[in-house]
Amino acid sequence: MKKLCAILLALVLLLTLAACGGKETDQNSFVIWHDKEDAVAKVLEDYLKTALPDYTITLEKKTSLTDSLKLVGNDPSSAPDLFLFAHDKVGLFAEMGILAPVEDLLPAGALDAYLPMTVEAATYKGTVYQLPLYFETLLFLYNSKYMTPEMAPETTEDLYAYMEANTGRDRFGFVEQHSTAYYAAAWIHGFGGEILSADGTPFPDPQAVKDALRYHQKFVALMPGETEYATVNTLFLEGKADSTIGGPWMVPSARDAGIELGIAPMPTVDETGLPLAPYSGVQGVHVLTHAAKDKPEAVKALLEALLDPTVGVELALASGCAPARSDCYEDSAVANDPMVQAMRTTAEIAVPMPNLPEMDVMWTVLSNLLTDVNLSGKDVDESFDEALAEAENLIANMQ
């Protein structure tokens, strides 16, 4: 019996020592979850390996990153130390208590070097919860074989006139995902409207949204009824659509298809004098609360390494994304990339996707509203009133 007790005591001691040793090792190791393409992950892996040679940093791809964080974000044994993701879930995770403010972990004034739009996107209730790395916006893209730079529309009425003259016989002057909320947002913003206000009010200017929906309908009438990404993408890549509004993710496919791609500023709405202003998605690093608490100095070292402009430059060159830091655009290679520069220009008018938890409701509500008015031909006023009531009810149930 004494021998058995001695063995058990020895095992407990070994496990305790191992746990202590593991904890010490963890001070110099990080797990970072992400959902990015391989090119982005490789840039970060290679850079961090060189910048922080004394740390072990593992980038782990998660296909259901947000769902996983909802489940394990408060469990240090299962959660990552940091994650790389878009800014639009900042509010949700901040309310869950799993995010650490990044300003407390950065040198004073570090964010002054960033484009204001990216810092705004990373801020929730006055606190910055994300270190921005790069951003993406929708762009006005055209096939130079059919639409020359001189023909690129400066206003929405210019665009409509082009569509009327160049649509028919299985060819379209312009296509977009017209009944998808993310794309329709640009038209709503072009009329001065909002999908969700900063205080969480749905459609704070109802008339602006109604006006945008009505005006947009004449463009929708000259586009295919199918609005999903695959249809729009195929039409453009097969040369059956002269122009589109799409993201930088379309560019590699367009080049592979032999399309001489043109990029133009977003058209201005004639009725308001405002440009079609798309949403922007800011991708960056978020720190889990447990990591900031358990190893603050190591986290600070990691974040400070990511402040280097080299990161943004290398990401831009590898994947065509637009860096969050202003000084990255001084690099000659970045300065000469037309797509990156177009997104930099669009950042002046782009609206960061709302990062409030209530936005999860609004994506569904607006999508249903667009289906009703664009695809089912229902009355705009009636459909909008029903959508607003639904949004108010769903948001109230979230409180």
One Martini backbone bead per residue (centre of mass of N, CA, C, O) as a GRO file, in nm:
protein
  399
    1MET     BB    1   0.059   0.062  -0.022
    2LYS     BB    2   0.300   0.251   0.008
    3LYS     BB    3   0.398   0.209  -0.282
    4LEU     BB    4   0.144   0.319  -0.424
    5CYS     BB    5   0.153   0.603  -0.299
    6ALA     BB    6   0.430   0.677  -0.408
    7ILE     BB    7   0.356   0.657  -0.707
    8LEU     BB    8   0.123   0.863  -0.705
    9LEU     BB    9   0.294   1.099  -0.600
   10ALA     BB   10   0.491   1.102  -0.838
   11LEU     BB   11   0.281   1.156  -1.058
   12VAL     BB   12   0.177   1.424  -0.949
   13LEU     BB   13   0.450   1.567  -0.959
   14LEU     BB   14   0.500   1.536  -1.264
   15LEU     BB   15   0.241   1.681  -1.355
   16THR     BB   16   0.304   1.950  -1.217
   17LEU     BB   17   0.572   2.005  -1.361
   18ALA     BB   18   0.457   1.994  -1.648
   19ALA     BB   19   0.257   2.223  -1.613
   20CYS     BB   20   0.465   2.439  -1.543
   21GLY     BB   21   0.636   2.405  -1.796
   22GLY     BB   22   0.405   2.465  -1.999
   23LYS     BB   23   0.346   2.751  -1.903
   24GLU     BB   24   0.623   2.867  -1.970
   25THR     BB   25   0.621   2.800  -2.272
   26ASP     BB   26   0.354   2.964  -2.343
   27GLN     BB   27   0.487   3.248  -2.333
   28ASN     BB   28   0.627   3.165  -2.638
   29SER     BB   29   0.327   3.099  -2.744
   30PHE     BB   30   0.102   3.077  -3.035
   31VAL     BB   31  -0.246   3.091  -3.130
   32ILE     BB   32  -0.387   3.148  -3.462
   33TRP     BB   33  -0.677   3.226  -3.593
   34HIS     BB   34  -0.824   3.162  -3.927
   35ASP     BB   35  -0.982   3.238  -4.281
   36LYS     BB   36  -0.757   3.250  -4.490
   37GLU     BB   37  -0.568   3.258  -4.739
   38ASP     BB   38  -0.263   3.126  -4.806
   39ALA     BB   39  -0.110   3.390  -4.875
   40VAL     BB   40  -0.160   3.532  -4.605
   41ALA     BB   41  -0.051   3.319  -4.408
   42LYS     BB   42   0.239   3.308  -4.522
   43VAL     BB   43   0.325   3.593  -4.466
   44LEU     BB   44   0.290   3.579  -4.158
   45GLU     BB   45   0.465   3.338  -4.095
   46ASP     BB   46   0.732   3.445  -4.217
   47TYR     BB   47   0.750   3.709  -4.062
   48LEU     BB   48   0.729   3.603  -3.762
   49LYS     BB   49   0.973   3.414  -3.775
   50THR     BB   50   1.172   3.656  -3.812
   51ALA     BB   51   1.075   3.870  -3.592
   52LEU     BB   52   1.012   3.599  -3.380
   53PRO     BB   53   1.234   3.356  -3.306
   54ASP     BB   54   1.144   3.297  -2.986
   55TYR     BB   55   0.873   3.208  -3.116
   56THR     BB   56   0.569   3.015  -3.123
   57ILE     BB   57   0.373   3.024  -3.428
   58THR     BB   58   0.029   2.933  -3.491
   59LEU     BB   59  -0.158   2.888  -3.783
   60GLU     BB   60  -0.516   2.831  -3.776
   61LYS     BB   61  -0.758   2.702  -3.970
   62LYS     BB   62  -1.109   2.824  -3.975
   63THR     BB   63  -1.425   2.777  -4.107
   64SER     BB   64  -1.581   2.829  -3.805
   65LEU     BB   65  -1.482   3.069  -3.622
   66THR     BB   66  -1.723   3.208  -3.480
   67ASP     BB   67  -1.855   2.953  -3.364
   68SER     BB   68  -1.608   2.864  -3.199
   69LEU     BB   69  -1.587   3.120  -3.019
   70LYS     BB   70  -1.865   3.094  -2.886
   71LEU     BB   71  -1.781   2.824  -2.739
   72VAL     BB   72  -1.442   2.892  -2.645
   73GLY     BB   73  -1.358   3.192  -2.565
   74ASN     BB   74  -1.370   3.122  -2.230
   75ASP     BB   75  -1.150   2.882  -2.296
   76PRO     BB   76  -0.814   2.854  -2.267
   77SER     BB   77  -0.784   2.543  -2.352
   78SER     BB   78  -0.938   2.607  -2.654
   79ALA     BB   79  -0.847   2.873  -2.719
   80PRO     BB   80  -0.697   3.110  -2.857
   81ASP     BB   81  -0.500   3.398  -2.847
   82LEU     BB   82  -0.571   3.467  -3.146
   83PHE     BB   83  -0.734   3.648  -3.427
   84LEU     BB   84  -0.815   3.650  -3.780
   85PHE     BB   85  -1.050   3.908  -3.877
   86ALA     BB   86  -1.316   4.069  -3.916
   87HIS     BB   87  -1.476   4.353  -3.763
   88ASP     BB   88  -1.799   4.274  -3.743
   89LYS     BB   89  -1.751   4.098  -3.449
   90VAL     BB   90  -1.663   4.281  -3.216
   91GLY     BB   91  -1.924   4.332  -3.054
   92LEU     BB   92  -1.994   4.043  -2.982
   93PHE     BB   93  -1.716   3.971  -2.836
   94ALA     BB   94  -1.722   4.201  -2.633
   95GLU     BB   95  -1.990   4.115  -2.493
   96MET     BB   96  -1.862   3.832  -2.409
   97GLY     BB   97  -1.555   3.898  -2.295
   98ILE     BB   98  -1.305   3.795  -2.511
   99LEU     BB   99  -1.187   4.086  -2.547
  100ALA     BB  100  -0.905   4.288  -2.589
  101PRO     BB  101  -0.772   4.580  -2.572
  102VAL     BB  102  -0.519   4.709  -2.785
  103GLU     BB  103  -0.419   4.984  -2.672
  104ASP     BB  104  -0.292   4.853  -2.406
  105LEU     BB  105  -0.070   4.688  -2.614
  106LEU     BB  106   0.031   4.963  -2.726
  107PRO     BB  107   0.188   5.212  -2.826
  108ALA     BB  108   0.177   5.529  -2.819
  109GLY     BB  109   0.026   5.623  -3.125
  110ALA     BB  110   0.019   5.376  -3.326
  111LEU     BB  111  -0.269   5.446  -3.481
  112ASP     BB  112  -0.187   5.709  -3.645
  113ALA     BB  113  -0.082   5.534  -3.910
  114TYR     BB  114  -0.381   5.490  -3.976
  115LEU     BB  115  -0.655   5.461  -4.131
  116PRO     BB  116  -0.940   5.585  -4.009
  117MET     BB  117  -1.137   5.364  -4.109
  118THR     BB  118  -0.994   5.123  -3.960
  119VAL     BB  119  -1.029   5.228  -3.669
  120GLU     BB  120  -1.331   5.258  -3.672
  121ALA     BB  121  -1.392   4.954  -3.723
  122ALA     BB  122  -1.230   4.863  -3.444
  123THR     BB  123  -1.457   5.022  -3.293
  124TYR     BB  124  -1.622   4.982  -2.962
  125LYS     BB  125  -1.743   5.193  -2.754
  126GLY     BB  126  -1.446   5.350  -2.772
  127THR     BB  127  -1.298   5.071  -2.837
  128VAL     BB  128  -1.010   4.899  -2.936
  129TYR     BB  129  -1.011   4.544  -3.076
  130GLN     BB  130  -0.817   4.600  -3.333
  131LEU     BB  131  -0.553   4.518  -3.554
  132PRO     BB  132  -0.501   4.641  -3.842
  133LEU     BB  133  -0.401   4.526  -4.179
  134TYR     BB  134  -0.657   4.513  -4.382
  135PHE     BB  135  -0.863   4.585  -4.679
  136GLU     BB  136  -1.198   4.578  -4.828
  137THR     BB  137  -1.367   4.651  -5.141
  138LEU     BB  138  -1.569   4.757  -5.362
  139LEU     BB  139  -1.569   4.766  -5.729
  140PHE     BB  140  -1.540   4.913  -6.042
  141LEU     BB  141  -1.568   4.689  -6.311
  142TYR     BB  142  -1.408   4.637  -6.641
  143ASN     BB  143  -1.417   4.557  -6.984
  144SER     BB  144  -1.198   4.689  -7.220
  145LYS     BB  145  -1.328   4.565  -7.479
  146TYR     BB  146  -1.608   4.740  -7.423
  147MET     BB  147  -1.501   4.938  -7.188
  148THR     BB  148  -1.370   5.225  -7.176
  149PRO     BB  149  -1.241   5.468  -6.984
  150GLU     BB  150  -1.430   5.689  -7.122
  151MET     BB  151  -1.701   5.507  -7.054
  152ALA     BB  152  -1.692   5.533  -6.771
  153PRO     BB  153  -1.904   5.601  -6.525
  154GLU     BB  154  -1.977   5.890  -6.324
  155THR     BB  155  -2.279   5.815  -6.318
  156THR     BB  156  -2.581   5.654  -6.290
  157GLU     BB  157  -2.695   5.763  -6.560
  158ASP     BB  158  -2.461   5.669  -6.728
  159LEU     BB  159  -2.504   5.371  -6.662
  160TYR     BB  160  -2.793   5.347  -6.770
  161ALA     BB  161  -2.731   5.426  -7.062
  162TYR     BB  162  -2.539   5.194  -7.113
  163MET     BB  163  -2.735   4.964  -7.055
  164GLU     BB  164  -2.942   5.031  -7.276
  165ALA     BB  165  -2.720   5.009  -7.517
  166ASN     BB  166  -2.588   4.702  -7.391
  167THR     BB  167  -2.867   4.537  -7.374
  168GLY     BB  168  -2.883   4.217  -7.514
  169ARG     BB  169  -2.850   3.918  -7.640
  170ASP     BB  170  -2.689   3.800  -7.384
  171ARG     BB  171  -2.621   4.100  -7.287
  172PHE     BB  172  -2.447   4.316  -7.049
  173GLY     BB  173  -2.358   4.624  -6.919
  174PHE     BB  174  -2.459   4.536  -6.616
  175VAL     BB  175  -2.361   4.368  -6.308
  176GLU     BB  176  -2.509   4.240  -5.996
  177GLN     BB  177  -2.588   4.177  -5.655
  178HIS     BB  178  -2.883   4.331  -5.615
  179SER     BB  179  -3.012   4.115  -5.372
  180THR     BB  180  -2.768   4.184  -5.186
  181ALA     BB  181  -2.689   4.348  -4.908
  182TYR     BB  182  -2.386   4.423  -4.953
  183TYR     BB  183  -2.450   4.567  -5.234
  184ALA     BB  184  -2.697   4.756  -5.162
  185ALA     BB  185  -2.557   4.951  -4.965
  186ALA     BB  186  -2.440   5.154  -5.172
  187TRP     BB  187  -2.719   5.272  -5.254
  188ILE     BB  188  -2.811   5.367  -4.977
  189HIS     BB  189  -2.567   5.556  -4.928
  190GLY     BB  190  -2.627   5.729  -5.194
  191PHE     BB  191  -2.898   5.840  -5.017
  192GLY     BB  192  -2.811   5.865  -4.700
  193GLY     BB  193  -2.833   5.588  -4.583
  194GLU     BB  194  -2.908   5.318  -4.344
  195ILE     BB  195  -2.911   5.010  -4.186
  196LEU     BB  196  -2.727   5.097  -3.929
  197SER     BB  197  -2.671   5.260  -3.659
  198ALA     BB  198  -2.456   5.341  -3.401
  199ASP     BB  199  -2.717   5.274  -3.190
  200GLY     BB  200  -2.901   5.036  -3.340
  201THR     BB  201  -3.078   5.158  -3.566
  202PRO     BB  202  -3.304   5.075  -3.795
  203PHE     BB  203  -3.338   5.259  -4.049
  204PRO     BB  204  -3.318   5.584  -3.967
  205ASP     BB  205  -3.387   5.653  -4.291
  206PRO     BB  206  -3.649   5.554  -4.460
  207GLN     BB  207  -3.662   5.733  -4.720
  208ALA     BB  208  -3.378   5.666  -4.830
  209VAL     BB  209  -3.433   5.365  -4.874
  210LYS     BB  210  -3.675   5.389  -5.061
  211ASP     BB  211  -3.536   5.557  -5.280
  212ALA     BB  212  -3.319   5.348  -5.346
  213LEU     BB  213  -3.505   5.115  -5.429
  214ARG     BB  214  -3.652   5.257  -5.659
  215TYR     BB  215  -3.407   5.345  -5.829
  216HIS     BB  216  -3.276   5.054  -5.860
  217GLN     BB  217  -3.497   4.905  -6.029
  218LYS     BB  218  -3.407   4.998  -6.320
  219PHE     BB  219  -3.144   4.831  -6.309
  220VAL     BB  220  -3.258   4.551  -6.246
  221ALA     BB  221  -3.424   4.528  -6.520
  222LEU     BB  222  -3.117   4.504  -6.675
  223MET     BB  223  -3.092   4.234  -6.519
  224PRO     BB  224  -3.061   3.947  -6.394
  225GLY     BB  225  -3.245   3.758  -6.173
  226GLU     BB  226  -2.992   3.637  -6.098
  227THR     BB  227  -2.768   3.715  -5.794
  228GLU     BB  228  -2.552   3.538  -5.762
  229TYR     BB  229  -2.220   3.504  -5.781
  230ALA     BB  230  -2.193   3.295  -6.011
  231THR     BB  231  -2.349   3.451  -6.229
  232VAL     BB  232  -2.194   3.716  -6.234
  233ASN     BB  233  -1.913   3.598  -6.274
  234THR     BB  234  -1.966   3.444  -6.540
  235LEU     BB  235  -2.056   3.679  -6.718
  236PHE     BB  236  -1.791   3.838  -6.694
  237LEU     BB  237  -1.579   3.608  -6.771
  238GLU     BB  238  -1.744   3.554  -7.061
  239GLY     BB  239  -1.822   3.847  -7.187
  240LYS     BB  240  -2.149   3.921  -7.106
  241ALA     BB  241  -2.023   4.157  -6.924
  242ASP     BB  242  -1.891   4.478  -6.902
  243SER     BB  243  -1.982   4.519  -6.593
  244THR     BB  244  -1.906   4.563  -6.232
  245ILE     BB  245  -1.953   4.484  -5.886
  246GLY     BB  246  -1.653   4.403  -5.703
  247GLY     BB  247  -1.403   4.227  -5.574
  248PRO     BB  248  -1.070   4.132  -5.551
  249TRP     BB  249  -1.148   3.823  -5.588
  250MET     BB  250  -1.196   3.860  -5.913
  251VAL     BB  251  -0.920   3.919  -6.045
  252PRO     BB  252  -0.776   3.645  -6.099
  253SER     BB  253  -1.003   3.534  -6.286
  254ALA     BB  254  -0.989   3.758  -6.498
  255ARG     BB  255  -0.696   3.710  -6.581
  256ASP     BB  256  -0.732   3.408  -6.658
  257ALA     BB  257  -0.955   3.502  -6.886
  258GLY     BB  258  -0.818   3.760  -7.039
  259ILE     BB  259  -0.895   4.021  -6.892
  260GLU     BB  260  -0.900   4.364  -6.934
  261LEU     BB  261  -0.887   4.540  -6.651
  262GLY     BB  262  -1.099   4.783  -6.512
  263ILE     BB  263  -1.087   5.078  -6.290
  264ALA     BB  264  -1.339   5.267  -6.122
  265PRO     BB  265  -1.514   5.487  -5.990
  266MET     BB  266  -1.778   5.544  -5.824
  267PRO     BB  267  -2.073   5.636  -5.890
  268THR     BB  268  -2.283   5.907  -5.898
  269VAL     BB  269  -2.569   6.027  -5.769
  270ASP     BB  270  -2.769   6.250  -5.919
  271GLU     BB  271  -2.987   6.315  -5.685
  272THR     BB  272  -2.739   6.363  -5.446
  273GLY     BB  273  -2.410   6.360  -5.502
  274LEU     BB  274  -2.351   6.068  -5.419
  275PRO     BB  275  -2.181   5.793  -5.380
  276LEU     BB  276  -2.128   5.479  -5.416
  277ALA     BB  277  -2.106   5.319  -5.089
  278PRO     BB  278  -1.935   5.081  -4.972
  279TYR     BB  279  -1.839   4.841  -4.794
  280SER     BB  280  -1.601   4.762  -4.541
  281GLY     BB  281  -1.336   4.524  -4.469
  282VAL     BB  282  -1.154   4.466  -4.171
  283GLN     BB  283  -0.849   4.312  -4.124
  284GLY     BB  284  -0.747   4.150  -3.810
  285VAL     BB  285  -0.622   4.153  -3.482
  286HIS     BB  286  -0.721   3.956  -3.200
  287VAL     BB  287  -0.749   3.951  -2.842
  288LEU     BB  288  -0.763   3.748  -2.593
  289THR     BB  289  -0.815   3.783  -2.265
  290HIS     BB  290  -0.628   3.555  -2.155
  291ALA     BB  291  -0.367   3.646  -2.303
  292ALA     BB  292  -0.344   3.936  -2.182
  293LYS     BB  293  -0.325   3.823  -1.886
  294ASP     BB  294  -0.097   3.584  -1.903
  295LYS     BB  295   0.084   3.739  -2.166
  296PRO     BB  296   0.144   4.055  -2.221
  297GLU     BB  297   0.438   4.082  -2.331
  298ALA     BB  298   0.407   3.889  -2.570
  299VAL     BB  299   0.173   4.034  -2.706
  300LYS     BB  300   0.318   4.301  -2.749
  301ALA     BB  301   0.538   4.187  -2.933
  302LEU     BB  302   0.350   4.093  -3.158
  303LEU     BB  303   0.207   4.363  -3.222
  304GLU     BB  304   0.464   4.527  -3.282
  305ALA     BB  305   0.547   4.358  -3.525
  306LEU     BB  306   0.271   4.429  -3.689
  307LEU     BB  307   0.343   4.744  -3.731
  308ASP     BB  308   0.502   4.687  -3.965
  309PRO     BB  309   0.488   4.784  -4.296
  310THR     BB  310   0.578   4.516  -4.426
  311VAL     BB  311   0.318   4.363  -4.391
  312GLY     BB  312   0.133   4.526  -4.583
  313VAL     BB  313   0.305   4.501  -4.835
  314GLU     BB  314   0.312   4.188  -4.857
  315LEU     BB  315   0.005   4.152  -4.871
  316ALA     BB  316  -0.042   4.318  -5.127
  317LEU     BB  317   0.146   4.147  -5.316
  318ALA     BB  318   0.006   3.861  -5.258
  319SER     BB  319  -0.338   3.961  -5.261
  320GLY     BB  320  -0.440   4.273  -5.314
  321CYS     BB  321  -0.452   4.422  -5.060
  322ALA     BB  322  -0.524   4.688  -4.833
  323PRO     BB  323  -0.358   4.867  -4.632
  324ALA     BB  324  -0.389   5.024  -4.314
  325ARG     BB  325  -0.134   5.173  -4.359
  326SER     BB  326  -0.026   5.465  -4.495
  327ASP     BB  327   0.293   5.403  -4.552
  328CYS     BB  328   0.258   5.168  -4.760
  329TYR     BB  329   0.198   5.369  -5.015
  330GLU     BB  330   0.515   5.444  -5.054
  331ASP     BB  331   0.552   5.200  -5.195
  332SER     BB  332   0.613   5.130  -5.520
  333ALA     BB  333   0.450   4.866  -5.561
  334VAL     BB  334   0.187   4.974  -5.438
  335ALA     BB  335   0.161   5.238  -5.609
  336ASN     BB  336   0.144   5.040  -5.889
  337ASP     BB  337  -0.131   4.923  -5.785
  338PRO     BB  338  -0.446   4.968  -5.900
  339MET     BB  339  -0.623   4.815  -5.694
  340VAL     BB  340  -0.509   4.924  -5.430
  341GLN     BB  341  -0.554   5.223  -5.504
  342ALA     BB  342  -0.860   5.201  -5.536
  343MET     BB  343  -0.915   5.124  -5.241
  344ARG     BB  344  -0.787   5.372  -5.119
  345THR     BB  345  -0.991   5.566  -5.247
  346THR     BB  346  -1.254   5.423  -5.142
  347ALA     BB  347  -1.196   5.475  -4.836
  348GLU     BB  348  -1.315   5.771  -4.842
  349ILE     BB  349  -1.630   5.641  -4.884
  350ALA     BB  350  -1.639   5.410  -4.717
  351VAL     BB  351  -1.826   5.179  -4.508
  352PRO     BB  352  -1.814   5.035  -4.229
  353MET     BB  353  -1.910   4.771  -4.103
  354PRO     BB  354  -2.106   4.698  -3.870
  355ASN     BB  355  -2.016   4.588  -3.518
  356LEU     BB  356  -2.286   4.515  -3.428
  357PRO     BB  357  -2.494   4.264  -3.327
  358GLU     BB  358  -2.751   4.367  -3.492
  359MET     BB  359  -2.644   4.301  -3.784
  360ASP     BB  360  -2.733   4.007  -3.808
  361VAL     BB  361  -3.030   4.086  -3.859
  362MET     BB  362  -3.003   4.285  -4.109
  363TRP     BB  363  -2.915   4.093  -4.330
  364THR     BB  364  -3.186   3.940  -4.342
  365VAL     BB  365  -3.389   4.169  -4.372
  366LEU     BB  366  -3.272   4.292  -4.635
  367SER     BB  367  -3.282   4.043  -4.813
  368ASN     BB  368  -3.592   4.014  -4.799
  369LEU     BB  369  -3.656   4.294  -4.915
  370LEU     BB  370  -3.515   4.256  -5.190
  371THR     BB  371  -3.682   4.017  -5.283
  372ASP     BB  372  -3.955   4.158  -5.282
  373VAL     BB  373  -3.887   4.411  -5.480
  374ASN     BB  374  -3.701   4.267  -5.712
  375LEU     BB  375  -3.839   3.959  -5.746
  376SER     BB  376  -4.167   3.999  -5.653
  377GLY     BB  377  -4.295   4.298  -5.689
  378LYS     BB  378  -4.331   4.456  -5.439
  379ASP     BB  379  -4.409   4.698  -5.240
  380VAL     BB  380  -4.204   4.920  -5.096
  381ASP     BB  381  -4.355   5.034  -4.851
  382GLU     BB  382  -4.469   4.770  -4.738
  383SER     BB  383  -4.204   4.612  -4.721
  384PHE     BB  384  -4.053   4.807  -4.539
  385ASP     BB  385  -4.242   4.810  -4.295
  386GLU     BB  386  -4.205   4.508  -4.238
  387ALA     BB  387  -3.898   4.513  -4.201
  388LEU     BB  388  -3.884   4.715  -3.968
  389ALA     BB  389  -4.056   4.555  -3.768
  390GLU     BB  390  -3.877   4.306  -3.764
  391ALA     BB  391  -3.618   4.442  -3.667
  392GLU     BB  392  -3.728   4.559  -3.400
  393ASN     BB  393  -3.810   4.285  -3.281
  394LEU     BB  394  -3.535   4.135  -3.294
  395ILE     BB  395  -3.372   4.343  -3.130
  396ALA     BB  396  -3.544   4.334  -2.873
  397ASN     BB  397  -3.479   4.020  -2.824
  398MET     BB  398  -3.163   4.080  -2.764
  399GLN     BB  399  -3.178   4.243  -2.483
   0.00000   0.00000   0.00000
